């Protein structure tokens, strides 16, 4: 290779980069020039027909100074130099940068390393596996096809993506520990975002965690945590909002600090003693918009179908219609009860009626419900009616019958057109007829203290015929 390039320390990338010898050292005005020069030489070396690999390194040892161009482009020969980056189509630059003789490896930055075919590691102490990409200081893309972008990010799941930064912001420029870094450890997982406390961490297969300190647990296959401090800890859960926590499989927590709890299947409902079977009784999860202490309204909901088989949500207008009809039922019921009953009072429901019952003995009593009124009336109705004869009495209740009869000789009775007709025989027959002091019987006529005409003769009783 030619000798017109040299290596300088790029404070922005925190790595040694190859630039033209005409480029200046570390100054504010040379940063962009250095970066462009590095990109240019990378392309020239990678696609040059004269070479399939390139190693850009210090002469003999690592440089610890903060500025200055060091060395020329030459093969390294010591343990502190990149002696293992000569894999076909590879490019290695930086103190102790390692390509490990991998095909198509691209390594830029001191102590950066590619451990698999076609890996790309850019940044101080970055590391990338086969077909992986690690960009940023201390970034790690250790699984095949994974991507880690940002200082301290960790992408350890196959085809996973970790994006963010974890710098503490201290003057020393330290980064968070590996345990708190932006980490995508699940296969196909995505983790984006970080802050000074902890980065997003996505450990579930095909899971997504976006937001500082957001988390998807290893059990969260296909789960999504979106928002700072959001957490999705079970399979196919979704947590959206700051601090939202979806912990029940297949459930959704919507809104800041929302939580989920286990669903309870309801197979039937009992209303006024009658059981009804519902549709959609088997739940596969819940949707929560709050928590035990946080409540939210769900607004702008379209009207759902109200049928025996519907599983739609209903909105306030539909419930208003139902309440209107129930109010009519209450009003109509109160009117039917009478007794001063009324619906829609401040006490709610229907105010009790008041009925005054007059008893058969002319006394009165007041009752306040239909049942009591009916019972009071019934008690009076079932009382017996007493009929008195010349001799003897009889008690009769409503619904019973009583006979009005004659003696079958001189007096007879007959019912015609709801009337009882009492008749006396035109030829009555009597055993004895007594009128005053006169008695007429089958022996004759006898006048007490006077004459008599009987079958025994005529007795004038010493009277004088005048």
ZAMARGU-4260 file (C-alpha; in steps of 0.2 Angstrom, whole numbers, plus 5000, padded with zeros to 4 digits):
<rodrens>
0) 5000/5000/5000 | 5006/5018/4998 | 5013/5028/5012 | 5002/5044/5010 | 4991/5041/5024
5) 4993/5042/5043 | 4983/5038/5059 | 4977/5052/5070 | 4966/5051/5086 | 4948/5057/5083
10) 4941/5064/5099 | 4924/5063/5092 | 4924/5044/5088 | 4936/5040/5102 | 4946/5030/5090
15) 4962/5031/5079 | 4957/5034/5061 | 4967/5034/5044 | 4968/5051/5036 | 4978/5060/5023
20) 4995/5066/5028 | 4990/5083/5023 | 4977/5083/5037 | 4980/5093/5052 | 4981/5086/5070
25) 4968/5088/5083 | 4960/5104/5081 | 4942/5110/5081 | 4943/5113/5062 | 4950/5096/5058
30) 4937/5085/5065 | 4926/5084/5050 | 4941/5083/5038 | 4947/5068/5049 | 4931/5059/5048
35) 4929/5061/5029 | 4947/5056/5027 | 4944/5040/5037 | 4928/5036/5027 | 4938/5039/5011
40) 4952/5028/5014 | 4940/5014/5020 | 4932/5014/5004 | 4948/5015/4994 | 4956/5000/5004
45) 4940/4990/5004 | 4937/4991/4985 | 4955/4992/4979 | 4959/4979/4966 | 4977/4978/4973
50) 4973/4973/4991 | 4960/4962/5000 | 4964/4967/5017 | 4971/4982/5026 | 4978/4986/5043
55) 4980/5003/5049 | 4990/5004/5066 | 5003/5013/5076 | 5021/5009/5073 | 5025/4998/5089
60) 5014/5002/5103 | 4997/5011/5109 | 4998/5029/5111 | 4990/5036/5127 | 4991/5055/5122
65) 4976/5065/5119 | 4981/5071/5102 | 4993/5069/5087 | 4996/5059/5072 | 5005/5043/5075
70) 5013/5031/5063 | 5010/5026/5045 | 5000/5012/5037 | 5010/4996/5039 | 5007/4978/5044
75) 5008/4977/5063 | 5022/4966/5071 | 5019/4966/5089 | 5006/4960/5101 | 5000/4978/5104
80) 4996/4980/5085 | 4982/4973/5074 | 4991/4958/5067 | 4975/4948/5065 | 4965/4958/5054
85) 4970/4952/5037 | 4955/4942/5033 | 4949/4944/5015 | 4940/4960/5012 | 4943/4966/5030
90) 4948/4983/5036 | 4956/4985/5054 | 4961/5002/5062 | 4966/5006/5080 | 4977/5001/5094
95) 4974/4983/5098 | 4959/4982/5086 | 4956/4964/5081 | 4948/4957/5065 | 4952/4939/5070
100) 4956/4935/5052 | 4937/4936/5049 | 4931/4938/5031 | 4924/4956/5027 | 4927/4962/5045
105) 4927/4981/5048 | 4935/4986/5064 | 4938/5005/5069 | 4944/5010/5086 | 4956/5005/5099
110) 4953/4988/5107 | 4938/4986/5095 | 4935/4968/5089 | 4925/4958/5076 | 4922/4940/5081
115) 4913/4934/5066 | 4911/4935/5047 | 4906/4952/5040 | 4905/4960/5057 | 4907/4979/5059
120) 4914/4986/5075 | 4916/5005/5076 | 4921/5014/5092 | 4933/5012/5106 | 4932/4994/5114
125) 4917/4990/5103 | 4913/4972/5098 | 4903/4964/5084 | 4899/4946/5080 | 4896/4938/5063
130) 4885/4950/5052 | 4883/4961/5067 | 4886/4980/5069 | 4892/4988/5085 | 4894/5007/5084
135) 4899/5017/5099 | 4911/5016/5114 | 4909/5000/5123 | 4895/4994/5112 | 4892/4976/5110
140) 4883/4966/5096 | 4888/4949/5101 | 4875/4938/5093 | 4874/4935/5074 | 4865/4948/5064
145) 4863/4959/5079 | 4865/4978/5080 | 4871/4989/5094 | 4872/5008/5091 | 4877/5020/5105
150) 4889/5020/5119 | 4888/5005/5130 | 4873/4997/5121 | 4872/4978/5121 | 4864/4968/5108
155) 4865/4950/5113 | 4851/4941/5104 | 4851/4935/5086 | 4845/4949/5074 | 4842/4960/5089
160) 4843/4979/5089 | 4849/4990/5103 | 4849/5009/5101 | 4854/5022/5113 | 4867/5029/5125
165) 4871/5025/5143 | 4884/5039/5148 | 4882/5045/5165 | 4887/5063/5161 | 4901/5063/5173
170) 4917/5072/5169 | 4927/5056/5168 | 4915/5050/5154 | 4911/5034/5162 | 4897/5023/5155
175) 4884/5013/5165 | 4888/4995/5169 | 4883/4981/5157 | 4869/4976/5168 | 4861/4994/5165
180) 4866/4996/5147 | 4854/4997/5133 | 4852/4979/5130 | 4843/4968/5117 | 4846/4950/5122
185) 4831/4941/5115 | 4831/4934/5097 | 4825/4947/5085 | 4822/4959/5100 | 4823/4978/5099
190) 4829/4990/5113 | 4830/5009/5110 | 4833/5022/5123 | 4843/5026/5139 | 4847/5038/5152
195) 4859/5040/5167 | 4850/5027/5177 | 4847/5013/5165 | 4844/5009/5146 | 4830/5000/5138
200) 4831/4981/5140 | 4822/4969/5128 | 4825/4951/5133 | 4810/4942/5125 | 4810/4934/5108
205) 4804/4947/5095 | 4801/4959/5109 | 4802/4978/5108 | 4807/4990/5122 | 4808/5008/5118
210) 4811/5022/5131 | 4824/5025/5145 | 4823/5011/5158 | 4809/5002/5148 | 4809/4983/5150
215) 4803/4967/5141 | 4807/4952/5152 | 4813/4935/5145 | 4796/4928/5146 | 4789/4942/5136
220) 4789/4934/5119 | 4782/4946/5106 | 4779/4959/5120 | 4780/4978/5118 | 4786/4991/5131
225) 4784/5009/5125 | 4788/5023/5136 | 4800/5027/5150 | 4800/5014/5164 | 4787/5004/5155
230) 4787/4985/5158 | 4780/4971/5148 | 4784/4955/5158 | 4773/4941/5150 | 4771/4935/5132
235) 4762/4946/5120 | 4759/4960/5132 | 4759/4978/5128 | 4763/4992/5140 | 4762/5010/5133
240) 4766/5025/5144 | 4778/5030/5158 | 4778/5017/5171 | 4765/5006/5162 | 4766/4988/5168
245) 4758/4974/5158 | 4761/4958/5168 | 4746/4946/5162 | 4749/4937/5146 | 4740/4944/5131
250) 4735/4960/5141 | 4737/4978/5137 | 4742/4992/5149 | 4738/5009/5142 | 4743/5025/5150
255) 4756/5031/5163 | 4757/5020/5178 | 4743/5008/5171 | 4744/4990/5178 | 4735/4974/5173
260) 4727/4960/5184 | 4721/4943/5180 | 4704/4942/5171 | 4690/4933/5179 | 4679/4923/5167
265) 4660/4925/5169 | 4649/4912/5162 | 4632/4917/5168 | 4623/4932/5177 | 4609/4931/5189
270) 4597/4945/5188 | 4582/4946/5200 | 4584/4927/5203 | 4585/4923/5185 | 4601/4916/5177
275) 4607/4922/5160 | 4621/4915/5149 | 4633/4928/5141 | 4643/4928/5125 | 4662/4929/5125
280) 4664/4921/5142 | 4682/4915/5140 | 4694/4929/5142 | 4712/4929/5135 | 4718/4945/5143
285) 4713/4962/5149 | 4715/4980/5143 | 4718/4992/5158 | 4719/5011/5157 | 4723/5014/5175
290) 4727/5005/5191 | 4719/5003/5208 | 4722/5021/5212 | 4722/5029/5195 | 4706/5029/5185
295) 4703/5036/5167 | 4688/5038/5156 | 4688/5030/5139 | 4681/5043/5127 | 4675/5044/5109
300) 4669/5026/5109 | 4658/5021/5094 | 4641/5013/5099 | 4642/4995/5100 | 4629/4982/5094
305) 4617/4977/5108 | 4611/4959/5103 | 4611/4942/5112 | 4628/4938/5104 | 4636/4955/5104
310) 4653/4957/5112 | 4655/4975/5108 | 4658/4989/5121 | 4643/5001/5123 | 4645/5020/5125
315) 4637/5032/5137 | 4623/5037/5124 | 4617/5019/5124 | 4616/5018/5143 | 4607/5035/5143
320) 4594/5027/5132 | 4592/5012/5143 | 4591/5023/5158 | 4577/5034/5150 | 4567/5019/5147
325) 4569/5012/5165 | 4564/5029/5171 | 4548/5028/5161 | 4545/5011/5169 | 4547/5018/5186
330) 4535/5032/5182 | 4522/5021/5175 | 4523/5009/5190 | 4521/5023/5202 | 4506/5029/5193
335) 4498/5011/5194 | 4502/5009/5212 | 4492/5025/5217 | 4492/5029/5235 | 4504/5044/5232
340) 4518/5034/5225 | 4531/5044/5215 | 4546/5040/5204 | 4562/5050/5202 | 4563/5058/5219
345) 4579/5063/5228 | 4578/5047/5238 | 4579/5037/5222 | 4568/5023/5216 | 4549/5024/5219
350) 4542/5032/5235 | 4530/5020/5245 | 4512/5022/5243 | 4500/5025/5257 | 4483/5015/5258
355) 4469/5018/5271 | 4459/5002/5274 | 4442/5003/5282 | 4437/4987/5292 | 4421/4979/5294
360) 4419/4986/5311 | 4421/5004/5304 | 4439/5006/5311 | 4453/5011/5299 | 4471/5006/5297
365) 4485/5013/5285 | 4498/5002/5276 | 4512/5007/5264 | 4513/4993/5251 | 4502/4984/5240
370) 4505/4967/5249 | 4500/4974/5266 | 4485/4982/5258 | 4479/4966/5250 | 4482/4957/5266
375) 4472/4969/5276 | 4457/4969/5264 | 4458/4950/5263 | 4457/4949/5282 | 4441/4959/5282
380) 4433/4950/5267 | 4435/4933/5274 | 4426/4937/5290 | 4410/4927/5292 | 4393/4935/5291
385) 4381/4929/5305 | 4363/4925/5301 | 4351/4923/5316 | 4334/4914/5315 | 4319/4913/5327
390) 4329/4899/5334 | 4348/4896/5331 | 4361/4905/5320 | 4373/4902/5306 | 4389/4910/5300
395) 4392/4911/5282 | 4408/4918/5272 | 4408/4926/5255 | 4407/4912/5242 | 4396/4901/5253
400) 4377/4899/5251 | 4362/4900/5262 | 4345/4894/5259 | 4328/4903/5262 | 4314/4891/5262
405) 4296/4890/5267 | 4286/4877/5277 | 4281/4868/5261 | 4262/4870/5266 | 4257/4888/5267
410) 4273/4897/5263 | 4284/4894/5248 | 4300/4903/5241 | 4306/4904/5223 | 4321/4913/5215
415) 4317/4923/5199 | 4328/4936/5190 | 4340/4937/5205 | 4326/4939/5217 | 4319/4928/5231
420) 4300/4927/5230 | 4291/4922/5246 | 4273/4916/5243 | 4258/4911/5255 | 4246/4898/5249
425) 4229/4903/5243 | 4222/4889/5254 | 4233/4889/5269 | 4230/4875/5281 | 4233/4878/5300
430) 4231/4866/5314 | 4227/4880/5326 | 4223/4899/5324 | 4223/4910/5339 | 4217/4928/5338
435) 4217/4937/5354 | 4207/4926/5367 | 4199/4916/5353 | 4206/4899/5348 | 4201/4890/5332
440) 4207/4872/5330 | 4200/4856/5323 | 4188/4854/5338 | 4180/4870/5335 | 4180/4888/5342
445) 4184/4892/5359 | 4183/4910/5367 | 4193/4911/5383 | 4180/4916/5397 | 4166/4916/5384
450) 4156/4903/5374 | 4163/4890/5363 | 4157/4880/5349 | 4165/4863/5348 | 4162/4846/5343
455) 4156/4843/5360 | 4142/4855/5359 | 4138/4874/5361 | 4143/4882/5378 | 4135/4899/5380
460) 4146/4901/5396 | 4131/4907/5406 | 4129/4922/5395 | 4112/4930/5391 | 4107/4932/5373
465) 4100/4950/5373
</rodrens>
